[in-house]
Amino acid sequence: MEVSSRRVSDMKNVLCDRSWAKTAPNFEVYFMYRGVKKKESLRYDITVISPRLLGKEFAKTKGHKHLGNYGELYITLKGEAIYLLQKYQNNKIEDVYAIKAGKGEAIIIPPKYGHFTINPSPDKELKVANWSDEKSQHEYGVIDKKHGACYYYTAEGWIKNKNYKKAPKLRFEKPLKSAPRDLSFLKG
């Protein structure tokens, strides 16, 4: 198992309030436990996101998209999560939606989607698990270049990221009530 974390300094380029990040203490925003379990070519990871604000934005993961044709399954283990998914193709966002999921609920990240996990609570820790194919690789370039997702979730609500010239209207989907048992759809 590999344990790592992301600090404010790792996140400053993808935050809504980058001026806040310039003077903020360099605390750990979230922890990643990679390879907690393995099943065939699939890897089970756990991410723990602190309950705090990053300036005016709720704590979140840095976000990434998968290269290739890989999906991912997320399960909320503790707290409540907001998963933000966006499909960036041909230099534009083709689709963007958010899913709020409580303990025990799951979501599927489709192939070709970038995604971010947000802890919308300023006082409760968020713990999520994910299953992904070990061959899946992450890409951060577009997310860094555009300073995060096309929407930020803040204490005032959703704010559009002005670095995206056009983005579809944010829509909302429902989570799965439980994780599927057959995970073969995750393989690329």
Phi, psi and chi 1 to 4 in degrees:
 res  aa     phi    psi   chi1   chi2   chi3   chi4
   1 MET       -  139.0  177.9  173.1   67.6      -
   2 GLU  -111.0  131.0  174.3 -169.4  -31.0      -
   3 VAL  -114.8  129.9 -179.2      -      -      -
   4 SER  -147.1  171.9   59.2      -      -      -
   5 SER  -141.6  164.5   66.8      -      -      -
   6 ARG  -118.2  131.3  -68.6 -119.1 -163.9  -96.3
   7 ARG  -103.9  171.2  -57.5  178.2   79.4   79.6
   8 VAL   -54.1  -41.5  171.0      -      -      -
   9 SER   -61.5  -29.5   59.9      -      -      -
  10 ASP   -76.6  -21.9  -58.2  -43.4      -      -
  11 MET  -103.1  -13.3  -55.7  -82.5  -63.3      -
  12 LYS   -54.5  -31.2   64.0 -176.1  176.5 -172.6
  13 ASN   -76.7  -16.4 -162.8   43.5      -      -
  14 VAL  -110.1   10.3  -61.3      -      -      -
  15 LEU   -91.7  149.4  -63.7  176.8      -      -
  16 CYS   -62.2  -43.2  178.6      -      -      -
  17 ASP  -107.3   75.9 -169.5   -7.9      -      -
  18 ARG   -69.0  -24.1  -73.3 -174.0  -57.9  -75.5
  19 SER   -68.0  -35.2   60.4      -      -      -
  20 TRP   -61.2  -42.6  168.2   85.0      -      -
  21 ALA   -63.6  -27.8      -      -      -      -
  22 LYS   -63.0  -32.7  -71.1  177.7 -175.0  175.6
  23 THR  -114.2    0.0   59.6      -      -      -
  24 ALA   -72.0  149.9      -      -      -      -
  25 PRO   -61.7  150.0   -3.7    7.9      -      -
  26 ASN   -88.8   62.7 -166.9   25.3      -      -
  27 PHE   -82.3  165.6   56.4   83.0      -      -
  28 GLU   -80.8  125.4  -69.2  169.3  -47.5      -
  29 VAL   -86.7  -42.3  178.2      -      -      -
  30 TYR  -154.0  160.4   63.3   99.0      -      -
  31 PHE  -117.8  143.7  -65.5   87.6      -      -
  32 MET  -122.0  129.6  -59.6  166.7  -75.2      -
  33 TYR  -114.8  102.0  -57.6   86.3      -      -
  34 ARG   -97.7  135.1  -58.4  -69.7  174.7 -118.6
  35 GLY    75.8   35.2      -      -      -      -
  36 VAL   -61.3  -40.0  173.8      -      -      -
  37 LYS  -138.6  159.2  -66.4 -178.9 -164.9  175.7
  38 LYS  -136.1  143.4  -65.7 -167.9 -179.9 -171.8
  39 LYS  -142.1  109.2 -179.9  179.6 -179.4  179.8
  40 GLU    55.4 -124.4  -61.5  168.9   15.9      -
  41 SER   -96.0   13.9   67.7      -      -      -
  42 LEU   -98.8  146.9  -61.2  178.2      -      -
  43 ARG  -119.4  137.1 -171.3 -176.7   76.6 -142.5
  44 TYR  -107.2  121.9 -179.9   81.9      -      -
  45 ASP  -120.0  159.0  -54.8  -33.3      -      -
  46 ILE  -128.1  136.9  -66.7  176.1      -      -
  47 THR  -123.6  134.5  -57.5      -      -      -
  48 VAL  -120.3  120.3  179.9      -      -      -
  49 ILE  -110.2  127.5  -55.1  174.9      -      -
  50 SER   -63.6  152.7  -60.4      -      -      -
  51 PRO   -90.5   92.0   30.9  -31.9      -      -
  52 ARG  -161.9  168.4   56.7 -171.4  -31.1  157.5
  53 LEU   -96.8  144.7  -71.6  170.0      -      -
  54 LEU  -108.6   83.3  -53.4  174.3      -      -
  55 GLY    74.4 -120.0      -      -      -      -
  56 LYS   -98.2   -1.5   60.0 -176.1  173.9 -179.1
  57 GLU  -100.8  144.5 -172.2  175.3    9.0      -
  58 PHE   -71.3  149.6  -73.4   97.2      -      -
  59 ALA   -56.3  143.1      -      -      -      -
  60 LYS  -154.1  171.3   64.8  179.6 -179.0 -179.9
  61 THR   -83.0  160.8   59.0      -      -      -
  62 LYS   -64.2  -32.2 -176.0  173.4 -177.9  177.0
  63 GLY    90.2  151.8      -      -      -      -
  64 HIS  -163.3  168.3   64.4  -94.7      -      -
  65 LYS  -123.4  159.7   77.2  173.7 -164.3  170.3
  66 HIS   -95.8  136.9  -63.1  -93.5      -      -
  67 LEU   -84.3  145.2  -61.0  174.4      -      -
  68 GLY    86.0 -161.2      -      -      -      -
  69 ASN  -109.0   51.3 -161.4   33.5      -      -
  70 TYR  -106.1  136.6  -64.8   98.7      -      -
  71 GLY  -102.7 -177.1      -      -      -      -
  72 GLU  -152.5  149.1 -156.0  166.0    0.2      -
  73 LEU  -116.1  128.1  171.9   70.3      -      -
  74 TYR  -115.4  141.7  -86.9   79.8      -      -
  75 ILE  -129.5  128.9  -54.1  138.9      -      -
  76 THR   -81.7  120.9  -55.0      -      -      -
  77 LEU   -95.6  -33.1  -59.1  175.4      -      -
  78 LYS  -153.1  135.3  177.9 -178.0  175.3 -174.6
  79 GLY    85.4 -158.5      -      -      -      -
  80 GLU  -130.3  135.5 -176.5  175.5   70.4      -
  81 ALA  -116.3  151.8      -      -      -      -
  82 ILE  -117.9  123.1  -63.7  175.7      -      -
  83 TYR  -103.5  125.3  -60.0   95.3      -      -
  84 LEU  -108.6  123.8 -179.9   65.7      -      -
  85 LEU  -120.0  137.4  -68.1   79.9      -      -
  86 GLN  -143.0  139.7   64.8 -176.9   36.5      -
  87 LYS  -105.6  114.0 -173.9  174.4 -175.0 -178.6
  88 TYR  -106.8  114.7 -171.5   84.1      -      -
  89 GLN  -146.6  144.2 -165.3  156.7  -30.3      -
  90 ASN    53.3   43.5  -59.0  -37.5      -      -
  91 ASN    62.4   25.5  -65.2  -39.7      -      -
  92 LYS  -151.4  160.0   68.3  177.0 -171.2  170.0
  93 ILE   -84.6  120.7  -62.6  -68.2      -      -
  94 GLU   -91.7  -26.6  -67.8 -175.9  -17.6      -
  95 ASP  -156.3  144.3 -173.5   28.7      -      -
  96 VAL  -150.3  132.3   59.9      -      -      -
  97 TYR  -152.3  161.0   61.3   97.4      -      -
  98 ALA  -123.2  147.2      -      -      -      -
  99 ILE  -131.1  125.3  -58.2  172.3      -      -
 100 LYS   -95.5  127.4 -172.8 -178.6  -79.9 -169.2
 101 ALA  -135.0  130.8      -      -      -      -
 102 GLY   -94.5 -178.0      -      -      -      -
 103 LYS   -53.2  128.3 -177.7  178.1  178.4 -180.0
 104 GLY    89.1  -14.8      -      -      -      -
 105 GLU   -85.1  157.3  -64.7 -179.9  -41.4      -
 106 ALA  -132.9  160.6      -      -      -      -
 107 ILE  -140.0  155.6   69.4  149.4      -      -
 108 ILE  -111.5  127.8  -66.1  171.7      -      -
 109 ILE   -90.8  114.3  -51.5  -71.7      -      -
 110 PRO   -69.6  156.0  -14.3   26.6      -      -
 111 PRO   -55.7  149.2  -24.8   33.9      -      -
 112 LYS    76.9    4.2  -47.2  -81.3 -173.0 -147.7
 113 TYR  -100.7  135.3  -84.6   74.8      -      -
 114 GLY   -80.5  152.2      -      -      -      -
 115 HIS  -151.1  155.1   57.7   94.2      -      -
 116 PHE  -139.0  143.2  -50.9   79.1      -      -
 117 THR  -113.1  128.6  -56.0      -      -      -
 118 ILE  -117.0  136.4  -57.2  163.2      -      -
 119 ASN   -97.6  101.9 -179.3   -6.1      -      -
 120 PRO   -80.8   11.9   32.0  -35.2      -      -
 121 SER  -110.8  128.9  172.1      -      -      -
 122 PRO   -79.8   -4.1   28.1  -31.9      -      -
 123 ASP  -136.8    4.8   57.7    3.0      -      -
 124 LYS  -126.4  130.8  -68.3 -179.7 -175.6  167.5
 125 GLU   -65.5  146.3 -179.3  179.7   80.5      -
 126 LEU  -113.1  132.3  172.1   62.3      -      -
 127 LYS  -129.8  121.8 -172.5  176.1 -168.7 -179.8
 128 VAL  -127.2  154.3  -59.7      -      -      -
 129 ALA  -120.5  155.3      -      -      -      -
 130 ASN  -143.8  148.5   67.0  -78.5      -      -
 131 TRP  -109.4  132.1  -78.7  101.4      -      -
 132 SER  -147.5  158.4   61.3      -      -      -
 133 ASP   -71.5  135.1 -167.9  -58.9      -      -
 134 GLU   -61.1  -24.0  -72.5 -174.8  -59.1      -
 135 LYS   -81.6  -12.1  -66.6  178.2 -128.5  148.0
 136 SER   -64.4  133.6  174.1      -      -      -
 137 GLN  -115.5  148.2  -65.1  179.0  -18.8      -
 138 HIS  -101.0  149.2  -58.3  161.3      -      -
 139 GLU  -129.0  132.4 -164.2  -88.1  -40.0      -
 140 TYR  -116.7   -7.9  -60.9   91.1      -      -
 141 GLY   -53.7  -55.6      -      -      -      -
 142 VAL   -63.3  -40.7  170.9      -      -      -
 143 ILE   -63.6  -42.6  -69.1  165.4      -      -
 144 ASP   -65.3  -46.1  -83.4  -24.7      -      -
 145 LYS   -60.6  -38.5 -179.1 -179.8  173.8 -175.6
 146 LYS   -92.6    4.9  -62.5  -74.1 -170.8  176.5
 147 HIS    61.1   47.5  -59.7  -67.4      -      -
 148 GLY   108.3 -164.3      -      -      -      -
 149 ALA   -73.4  172.2      -      -      -      -
 150 CYS   -76.3  -10.2   59.9      -      -      -
 151 TYR  -136.2  144.7  -70.7   92.3      -      -
 152 TYR  -111.0  145.3  -59.7  111.3      -      -
 153 TYR  -105.6  114.6 -171.0   62.7      -      -
 154 THR  -118.6  174.8   70.6      -      -      -
 155 ALA   -61.1  -23.8      -      -      -      -
 156 GLU   -91.6   -2.6  -68.9   88.5   35.9      -
 157 GLY   113.9 -161.7      -      -      -      -
 158 TRP   -77.8  135.7  -68.1   98.5      -      -
 159 ILE  -127.0  132.6  -63.8  174.6      -      -
 160 LYS   -73.8  137.1 -173.5  176.7  178.2  -63.7
 161 ASN   -78.6  116.7  178.4  -17.8      -      -
 162 LYS   -70.0   -8.7  -66.0  175.8 -175.7  167.2
 163 ASN   -77.9   -9.0  -66.9  -64.2      -      -
 164 TYR  -100.5  118.2  -70.0   83.8      -      -
 165 LYS   -61.2  -45.0  -70.9 -179.8 -178.3  175.4
 166 LYS  -133.7  137.7  -71.0 -174.5  178.5  179.9
 167 ALA  -144.7  137.8      -      -      -      -
 168 PRO   -60.5  159.0  -15.2   25.7      -      -
 169 LYS   -61.5  136.7 -176.9  177.8  177.7 -175.6
 170 LEU   -67.4  126.9  179.4   61.6      -      -
 171 ARG  -113.9  166.9   62.5 -173.8  171.6   85.8
 172 PHE  -124.9  135.5  -60.5   89.2      -      -
 173 GLU  -120.6  165.2  -63.9  -70.9  -24.8      -
 174 LYS   -96.7  150.2  -59.2 -118.7 -177.2 -109.4
 175 PRO   -79.4  168.2   31.9  -36.5      -      -
 176 LEU   -78.3  143.7  -57.9  171.4      -      -
 177 LYS   -70.8  -22.2  -69.5  -60.9  172.9 -169.3
 178 SER  -156.0  164.8   62.0      -      -      -
 179 ALA   -77.2  140.4      -      -      -      -
 180 PRO   -67.7  148.9   18.7  -24.4      -      -
 181 ARG   -78.8  -36.2  -67.8 -169.2 -175.5  -83.6
 182 ASP   -85.0  115.1  178.6    8.5      -      -
 183 LEU  -104.8   13.2  -58.5  177.9      -      -
 184 SER   -62.2  -22.7   60.6      -      -      -
 185 PHE   -67.6  -13.8   68.5   92.1      -      -
 186 LEU   -79.5  -16.2  -62.2  174.7      -      -
 187 LYS   -80.2  134.1  -62.8  180.0 -179.7 -172.6
 188 GLY   -69.9      -      -      -      -      -
